[in-house]
Amino acid sequence: MRIIISLLFALLMAGCSAVDIVDASEKAALQQAGFAQHKLSLQEGGELNYWQAGQGETILLLHGFGGTATTSWQQVMISLSQDYQVIAPDLAWFGESYSKGEARLSTQSQAIRQLIAALELDKVNLVGISYGGFVTFDLMLSEPKVAKAVLVASPGVLFSDAELAALNQRFDAAEASDIFVPQNPKQMRRLLDGTFVDFPWYPGFIDAEIYAKYFAGHLDEKRQLIDTLTDDRDRIAASVAVGSLPPSMLIWGEHDKVFPLNLGIQLADYLTAPIVVIPDGAHGLSNDYPEIVSQSVKAFVQ
């Protein structure tokens, strides 16, 4: 979105929604790069929206909380599709996807397993950022077709209750759902400021447009996703056998406020996995540093 900030006032003069124009422009760029948009009907009811392009080994990209496939991965999608088949879904209750299943992590994982089966993929390389990394970790245990996995700024089972309390304190919030499920544009801005490197200022009414398009829907389900995440963490931790997991790599920002770098270092040791640390990087690495993320993923998959 920041690429087109300079156009916002011109668009407003024309009476257009700036956010809708930017969204359409980003999707048009994907289509020009060869991406097509598809829908998968879910067994439990609902549908999964996803983008697909490219040839070769499959890389499946899972976005973070509050994002969508296009807002989180657009530049990475285009870069990776030059060498791989790239699939990027909107997780359930984000973007154009929704499910009639229970709002929790296991439902997200089941939807991705349905996508892998429906596309008859022999193997997939997963890349998940933040909340998408939690889904990735779950699939590393439960989906035998996962060949390799990249966890971007996502601590998996090592995110303890103490770390959760520290996260809430950093954002001056009573609960994690107060951070990740903003109820208004002001709370959304707090989240964005804590996620990206130098997220730009723009007028409050633009914040309202962003909130309405990307954050305001399915608030109850999103809160349930956050509130049940520790239960799913404990479920995964109880069944994880590190030696049986597929090969993995981590990418982390040096100054991540959501999940600090020490969590990434601990997870790298736990998984015996390499970690790429981006100097001065924050949490939203796929937006702030798409070239580094793309190059790191390509090198690891190759």
C-alpha positions in Angstrom: 0.0 0.0 0.0 2.8 2.4 0.8 4.0 2.3 -2.9 1.0 4.4 -3.9 0.7 6.8 -0.9 1.7 9.7 -3.2 -1.4 9.1 -5.3 -4.0 9.1 -2.5 -4.9 12.8 -2.6 -5.3 12.8 -6.4 -7.6 9.8 -6.1 -9.6 11.5 -3.4 -10.0 14.5 -5.7 -11.7 12.2 -8.2 -14.1 10.9 -5.5 -12.6 7.4 -5.5 -11.8 5.1 -2.6 -8.0 5.3 -2.4 -7.7 1.9 -0.7 -10.0 0.2 -3.4 -7.8 1.7 -6.1 -4.6 0.5 -4.5 -6.1 -2.9 -4.0 -7.2 -3.2 -7.6 -3.8 -2.0 -8.8 -1.9 -4.7 -6.7 -4.2 -7.4 -8.0 -3.8 -6.2 -11.6 0.0 -6.4 -11.2 -0.4 -10.0 -10.0 -2.6 -10.8 -13.0 -0.1 -9.2 -15.4 2.6 -11.5 -13.8 0.5 -14.5 -14.7 -1.5 -15.1 -11.5 -5.1 -16.3 -11.6 -7.6 -16.1 -8.7 -9.5 -19.2 -7.7 -12.0 -20.4 -5.1 -12.1 -23.7 -3.3 -15.3 -24.9 -1.6 -14.5 -26.2 1.9 -15.9 -29.4 3.2 -17.2 -27.8 6.3 -18.8 -25.0 4.4 -17.3 -21.7 3.2 -14.7 -21.1 0.6 -10.9 -20.5 0.3 -9.8 -17.8 -2.0 -6.3 -18.3 -3.5 -3.9 -17.1 -6.2 -1.8 -19.4 -8.3 0.9 -18.9 -11.0 4.2 -20.3 -12.2 5.7 -23.8 -12.8 8.0 -26.2 -11.0 8.2 -27.0 -7.3 5.3 -25.6 -5.3 5.7 -22.8 -2.7 2.6 -22.2 -0.6 2.6 -18.8 1.1 0.5 -18.2 4.3 -0.1 -14.7 5.5 -0.2 -13.2 8.9 -3.0 -11.9 11.1 -4.9 -9.0 9.6 -3.3 -9.5 6.2 -4.4 -11.2 3.0 -2.5 -13.1 0.3 -2.1 -9.9 -1.7 -1.4 -7.4 1.1 1.2 -9.7 2.7 2.9 -11.4 -0.2 2.4 -9.5 -3.5 6.0 -8.7 -4.4 7.2 -12.0 -3.0 4.6 -13.9 -5.1 5.8 -12.2 -8.3 9.4 -12.9 -7.5 9.0 -16.5 -6.6 6.7 -17.3 -9.5 9.6 -16.8 -11.9 11.1 -20.1 -10.7 8.3 -21.9 -8.9 4.6 -22.7 -8.8 3.3 -20.2 -6.2 0.0 -20.6 -4.4 -1.1 -17.9 -1.9 -4.5 -18.3 -0.2 -6.4 -16.0 2.0 -6.7 -17.8 5.4 -10.3 -18.3 6.6 -12.0 -15.1 7.9 -9.4 -12.9 6.1 -9.7 -11.4 2.7 -12.2 -13.3 0.5 -12.1 -16.5 2.5 -14.4 -17.8 5.2 -15.2 -21.1 6.9 -18.3 -22.4 8.7 -16.0 -24.4 10.9 -14.8 -23.5 14.4 -12.6 -20.4 14.5 -9.3 -21.9 15.5 -5.9 -22.8 14.2 -6.8 -26.4 13.4 -9.5 -25.2 11.1 -7.0 -23.1 9.1 -4.7 -26.1 8.8 -7.5 -28.4 7.6 -8.5 -25.8 5.0 -4.9 -25.8 3.7 -4.8 -29.6 3.6 -8.0 -29.5 1.5 -6.3 -27.1 -0.9 -3.2 -29.4 -1.2 -5.5 -32.4 -1.9 -7.7 -30.6 -4.3 -4.7 -29.4 -6.4 -3.2 -32.9 -6.3 0.1 -31.6 -5.1 2.9 -34.2 -4.6 4.8 -32.0 -2.2 4.8 -28.4 -1.1 7.2 -26.0 0.5 5.5 -23.9 3.1 6.3 -20.3 3.9 4.3 -18.7 6.8 4.7 -15.3 8.4 3.6 -14.5 11.9 0.1 -16.2 12.4 0.7 -18.0 9.1 3.8 -19.4 10.7 1.7 -21.0 13.4 -0.4 -22.7 10.7 2.8 -23.7 9.0 4.1 -25.3 12.2 0.9 -27.2 12.6 1.1 -28.5 9.0 4.7 -29.6 9.5 3.3 -32.1 11.9 0.1 -33.1 10.2 0.7 -32.9 6.4 3.1 -35.5 5.0 3.4 -33.6 1.7 5.3 -30.7 3.3 8.9 -31.0 1.9 10.4 -27.9 3.6 9.1 -25.0 5.7 10.1 -21.4 6.2 8.9 -19.7 9.4 9.0 -15.9 9.1 8.8 -14.1 12.4 6.8 -16.8 14.0 7.9 -18.6 17.3 5.6 -21.7 17.1 5.4 -23.8 20.3 8.1 -21.7 22.0 5.7 -18.8 22.5 5.1 -19.2 26.2 2.5 -17.6 28.5 5.2 -15.4 29.9 6.1 -14.2 26.4 2.4 -13.5 25.7 2.2 -11.3 28.8 5.3 -9.4 27.7 3.7 -8.9 24.2 0.6 -7.4 25.8 2.8 -5.1 27.9 4.8 -3.9 24.9 1.5 -2.9 23.2 -0.2 -1.7 26.4 -3.0 -4.1 25.9 -4.9 -6.3 28.3 -5.1 -9.3 25.9 -3.5 -10.3 22.6 -6.9 -10.1 20.9 -6.9 -6.4 21.8 -3.8 -6.0 19.7 -4.5 -8.2 16.7 -8.3 -7.7 16.4 -8.5 -3.9 16.4 -12.0 -2.5 17.0 -11.5 0.8 15.3 -9.0 2.6 13.0 -7.0 4.0 16.0 -6.3 0.5 17.4 -5.4 -0.6 13.9 -2.9 2.1 13.6 -1.2 0.9 16.8 -0.9 -2.5 15.3 0.6 -1.2 12.0 3.0 1.1 13.8 4.3 -1.9 15.8 4.5 -4.2 12.8 6.3 -2.3 10.1 9.5 -0.2 9.8 8.5 3.5 9.7 4.9 2.9 8.6 4.0 6.2 6.9 1.6 8.8 8.3 -1.5 9.7 6.3 -4.8 11.3 7.2 -7.2 9.6 9.6 -9.9 9.0 7.0 -7.4 6.8 5.1 -6.9 4.7 8.2 -10.7 4.3 8.3 -10.8 3.1 4.7 -8.0 0.5 5.4 -9.8 -0.6 8.6 -13.1 -1.1 6.8 -11.6 -3.1 3.9 -9.1 -5.3 5.7 -9.9 -5.4 9.5 -13.6 -4.8 10.2 -15.0 -8.2 8.9 -15.4 -11.4 11.0 -14.3 -9.7 14.3 -15.8 -12.4 16.5 -14.1 -15.2 14.6 -10.8 -13.4 14.6 -11.0 -12.9 18.3 -11.7 -16.6 18.7 -8.6 -17.4 16.6 -6.4 -15.4 19.0 -8.1 -16.5 22.2 -7.8 -20.2 21.3 -4.2 -20.0 19.9 -2.5 -21.0 23.2 -4.7 -24.1 23.3 -3.6 -25.1 19.9 0.0 -24.3 20.8 -0.2 -26.8 23.7 -1.8 -29.4 21.4 1.0 -29.0 18.9 3.7 -29.1 21.6 2.3 -32.3 23.1 2.7 -34.1 19.8 5.8 -32.6 18.2 8.8 -34.7 17.6 11.6 -32.4 16.4 13.6 -35.1 14.6 10.6 -36.1 12.4 9.8 -32.6 11.2 10.7 -31.5 7.6 13.8 -29.3 7.1 13.1 -25.7 8.1 14.6 -22.2 8.0 13.7 -19.1 9.9 13.7 -15.4 8.8 13.5 -12.7 11.5 13.8 -9.0 12.0 16.4 -7.6 14.3 13.9 -5.2 15.9 10.7 -7.3 15.8 8.4 -5.8 18.5 5.7 -8.5 18.1 8.0 -11.6 18.5 11.5 -10.4 19.5 14.6 -11.9 17.9 15.5 -13.9 21.0 12.4 -16.1 20.3 13.7 -16.7 16.7 17.2 -17.7 18.0 15.6 -20.1 20.5 13.4 -21.6 17.8 16.4 -22.0 15.5 18.2 -23.9 18.2 15.1 -26.0 19.0 14.7 -27.0 15.3 18.4 -27.1 14.5 17.5 -24.7 11.7 19.4 -21.8 10.0 18.1 -18.3 10.7 18.3 -15.3 8.5 18.3 -12.1 10.6 17.5 -8.9 8.7 19.2 -5.9 10.3 16.8 -3.1 11.3 13.9 -5.4 10.3 10.6 -5.3 12.2 7.8 -7.8 12.0 6.2 -7.2 8.6 9.3 -8.5 6.7 7.4 -9.6 3.5 6.3 -6.0 3.0 9.4 -4.2 4.2 12.0 -6.5 2.7 10.4 -8.6 -0.1 13.7 -9.0 -2.0 15.6 -10.5 1.0 12.6 -12.8 1.9 12.3 -14.0 -1.7 16.0 -14.6 -2.2 16.2 -16.4 1.2 13.3 -18.7 0.3 14.7 -19.5 -3.1 18.1 -20.4 -1.7 16.6 -22.6 0.9 14.2 -24.4 -1.4 16.9 -25.0 -4.0 
